[in-house]
Amino acid sequence: MEQKGDVSSVELKGKDGEPGMKIEASEKGVALPPGFPKDVPLFKDALVIAAATIGSTFQVQTTFKAPMAEAIKFYAEKLKSEGWIV
């Protein structure tokens, strides 16, 4: 585990050259992982507080101040417009 300022991170290498895992987290926010899909929208004013890359899979955790119903509506509409099945 590594600590740089407010960001905690851990990186594990995969065996036999396979992609590994990298996780970054901070209450003050972290960047989206390199290669994060452009067709996955982020809610307005969302702060990414954790980002993980596990092989070719991405996972992000965000926080925001809007009501949850507003976020659910946003994601239902935006993901559908990007071709996702919701």
BALOMI-421699 format. One record per residue: residue in three letters; x, y, z of N, C-alpha, C in turn. Coordinates in steps of 0.2 Angstrom, whole numbers, plus 2048, in hexadecimal, padded with zeros to 3 digits. Layout:
BEGIN
SITE; ALA; X; Y; Z; X; Y; Z; X; Y; Z
...
END
This chain:
BEGIN
SITE; MET; 804; 7FA; 800; 800; 800; 800; 804; 806; 800
SITE; GLU; 802; 80B; 7FC; 806; 811; 7FC; 802; 817; 7FE
SITE; GLN; 804; 81C; 801; 801; 822; 803; 804; 828; 7FF
SITE; LYS; 801; 82C; 7FB; 803; 832; 7F8; 7FE; 838; 7FA
SITE; GLY; 800; 83C; 7FE; 7FB; 841; 800; 7F5; 83E; 803
SITE; ASP; 7EF; 840; 800; 7E9; 83D; 803; 7E7; 837; 7FF
SITE; VAL; 7EB; 834; 7FB; 7E9; 82E; 7F7; 7ED; 828; 7F9
SITE; SER; 7E9; 823; 7FB; 7EB; 81D; 7FC; 7EB; 818; 7F6
SITE; SER; 7F0; 814; 7F5; 7EF; 810; 7EF; 7F3; 809; 7F0
SITE; VAL; 7F1; 804; 7ED; 7F4; 7FE; 7ED; 7F4; 7FB; 7E6
SITE; GLU; 7F9; 7F8; 7E4; 7FA; 7F5; 7DD; 7FD; 7EE; 7DE
SITE; LEU; 7F9; 7E9; 7DB; 7FB; 7E2; 7DB; 7FC; 7DF; 7D4
SITE; LYS; 802; 7DC; 7D3; 803; 7DA; 7CC; 800; 7D3; 7CB
SITE; GLY; 7FE; 7D2; 7C5; 7FB; 7CB; 7C3; 800; 7C6; 7C2
SITE; LYS; 7FE; 7C0; 7C3; 804; 7BB; 7C2; 804; 7B9; 7BB
SITE; ASP; 80A; 7B7; 7B9; 80C; 7B5; 7B2; 80A; 7BB; 7AD
SITE; GLY; 80B; 7C1; 7AF; 80A; 7C7; 7AB; 803; 7C9; 7AA
SITE; GLU; 7FE; 7C6; 7AD; 7F7; 7C8; 7AD; 7F6; 7CE; 7B0
SITE; PRO; 7F1; 7D2; 7AE; 7F0; 7D9; 7B1; 7EE; 7D8; 7B8
SITE; GLY; 7F1; 7DC; 7BC; 7F0; 7DC; 7C3; 7EA; 7E0; 7C6
SITE; MET; 7EB; 7E3; 7CC; 7E6; 7E8; 7CF; 7E9; 7EE; 7D1
SITE; LYS; 7E5; 7F4; 7D0; 7E8; 7FA; 7D3; 7E1; 7FD; 7D6
SITE; ILE; 7E2; 800; 7DC; 7DD; 803; 7E0; 7E0; 80A; 7E2
SITE; GLU; 7DC; 80F; 7E1; 7DE; 816; 7E4; 7D7; 818; 7E8
SITE; ALA; 7D8; 81C; 7EE; 7D3; 81E; 7F1; 7D5; 824; 7F5
SITE; SER; 7D0; 829; 7F6; 7D1; 82F; 7FA; 7CA; 832; 7FB
SITE; GLU; 7C9; 835; 801; 7C3; 839; 802; 7C3; 83F; 7FE
SITE; LYS; 7C9; 841; 7FC; 7C9; 848; 7F8; 7C8; 847; 7F1
SITE; GLY; 7C8; 840; 7EF; 7C7; 83F; 7E8; 7CE; 83C; 7E4
SITE; VAL; 7CC; 837; 7DF; 7D2; 835; 7DB; 7D0; 835; 7D4
SITE; ALA; 7D4; 834; 7CF; 7D3; 834; 7C8; 7D0; 82E; 7C6
SITE; LEU; 7CC; 82E; 7C1; 7C9; 828; 7BE; 7CF; 824; 7BB
SITE; PRO; 7CF; 81D; 7BB; 7D5; 819; 7B9; 7D6; 81A; 7B1
SITE; PRO; 7DC; 81A; 7AF; 7DD; 81A; 7A8; 7D9; 815; 7A4
SITE; GLY; 7D6; 817; 79F; 7D3; 812; 79B; 7CB; 811; 79D
SITE; PHE; 7C9; 815; 7A2; 7C2; 815; 7A4; 7BE; 816; 79F
SITE; PRO; 7B8; 812; 79D; 7B4; 813; 798; 7B1; 81A; 797
SITE; LYS; 7B1; 81D; 791; 7AF; 823; 790; 7A7; 823; 790
SITE; ASP; 7A4; 81D; 78F; 79D; 81D; 78E; 799; 81C; 795
SITE; VAL; 79D; 81C; 79A; 79B; 81B; 7A1; 79A; 823; 7A4
SITE; PRO; 794; 825; 7A5; 794; 82C; 7A7; 795; 82D; 7AF
SITE; LEU; 797; 833; 7B1; 798; 834; 7B8; 793; 83A; 7BA
SITE; PHE; 78F; 838; 7BF; 78A; 83D; 7C2; 78D; 844; 7C3
SITE; LYS; 78A; 849; 7C2; 78C; 850; 7C3; 78F; 851; 7CA
SITE; ASP; 794; 854; 7CB; 797; 856; 7D1; 799; 84F; 7D5
SITE; ALA; 799; 84A; 7D2; 79C; 843; 7D5; 7A3; 844; 7D7
SITE; LEU; 7A5; 842; 7DC; 7AC; 841; 7DE; 7AE; 83A; 7DF
SITE; VAL; 7B3; 838; 7DA; 7B5; 831; 7DA; 7BA; 830; 7E0
SITE; ILE; 7B8; 82C; 7E5; 7BC; 82B; 7EB; 7C0; 825; 7EB
SITE; ALA; 7BE; 820; 7E7; 7C2; 81A; 7E6; 7C1; 818; 7DF
SITE; ALA; 7C7; 816; 7DC; 7C7; 813; 7D5; 7CC; 80D; 7D5
SITE; ALA; 7C9; 808; 7D2; 7CD; 801; 7D2; 7CD; 7FF; 7CA
SITE; THR; 7D3; 7FC; 7C9; 7D3; 7F8; 7C2; 7D5; 7F1; 7C4
SITE; ILE; 7D2; 7ED; 7C2; 7D3; 7E6; 7C4; 7D3; 7E2; 7BD
SITE; GLY; 7D9; 7E1; 7BA; 7D9; 7DE; 7B4; 7D7; 7E3; 7AF
SITE; SER; 7D2; 7E1; 7AB; 7CF; 7E6; 7A6; 7C8; 7E9; 7A9
SITE; THR; 7C7; 7E8; 7AF; 7C0; 7EA; 7B2; 7C2; 7F0; 7B7
SITE; PHE; 7BD; 7F5; 7B6; 7BD; 7FB; 7BA; 7B8; 7FB; 7C0
SITE; GLN; 7BA; 7FE; 7C5; 7B4; 800; 7CA; 7B6; 806; 7CD
SITE; VAL; 7B1; 80B; 7CE; 7B2; 811; 7D1; 7AC; 812; 7D6
SITE; GLN; 7AE; 816; 7DB; 7A9; 818; 7E1; 7A9; 81F; 7E1
SITE; THR; 7A3; 822; 7E1; 7A2; 829; 7E1; 79E; 82B; 7E6
SITE; THR; 79E; 832; 7E8; 79A; 835; 7ED; 797; 83B; 7EA
SITE; PHE; 791; 83D; 7EC; 78E; 843; 7E9; 789; 845; 7EE
SITE; LYS; 786; 84C; 7EE; 782; 84E; 7F2; 77A; 84E; 7F0
SITE; ALA; 779; 84C; 7EA; 772; 84C; 7E7; 76E; 846; 7EA
SITE; PRO; 768; 847; 7EA; 764; 841; 7EC; 765; 83B; 7E8
SITE; MET; 765; 835; 7EB; 766; 82F; 7E7; 761; 82E; 7E1
SITE; ALA; 75B; 830; 7E2; 756; 82F; 7DC; 758; 833; 7D6
SITE; GLU; 75B; 839; 7D7; 75E; 83D; 7D2; 764; 839; 7CE
SITE; ALA; 768; 836; 7D2; 76E; 833; 7CF; 76B; 82C; 7CB
SITE; ILE; 766; 829; 7CE; 764; 823; 7CB; 761; 825; 7C4
SITE; LYS; 75D; 82A; 7C4; 75A; 82D; 7BE; 75F; 82F; 7B9
SITE; PHE; 764; 832; 7BB; 76A; 834; 7B7; 76D; 82E; 7B3
SITE; TYR; 76F; 829; 7B7; 772; 823; 7B5; 76E; 81F; 7B0
SITE; ALA; 767; 81E; 7B2; 763; 81B; 7AD; 762; 81E; 7A7
SITE; GLU; 762; 825; 7A6; 761; 828; 7A0; 768; 828; 79C
SITE; LYS; 76E; 82A; 7A0; 774; 82B; 79C; 777; 824; 79A
SITE; LEU; 776; 81F; 79E; 779; 818; 79C; 774; 815; 796
SITE; LYS; 76E; 816; 796; 76A; 814; 791; 76C; 818; 78A
SITE; SER; 76D; 81E; 78B; 76F; 822; 785; 776; 820; 782
SITE; GLU; 77A; 81D; 786; 780; 81A; 784; 780; 813; 781
SITE; GLY; 77A; 810; 781; 779; 809; 77F; 779; 804; 784
SITE; TRP; 77A; 806; 78A; 779; 801; 790; 772; 7FE; 791
SITE; ILE; 771; 7F8; 793; 76B; 7F6; 795; 76A; 7F7; 79C
SITE; VAL; 764; 7FB; 79D; 763; 7FD; 7A4; 75C; 7FB; 7A6
END
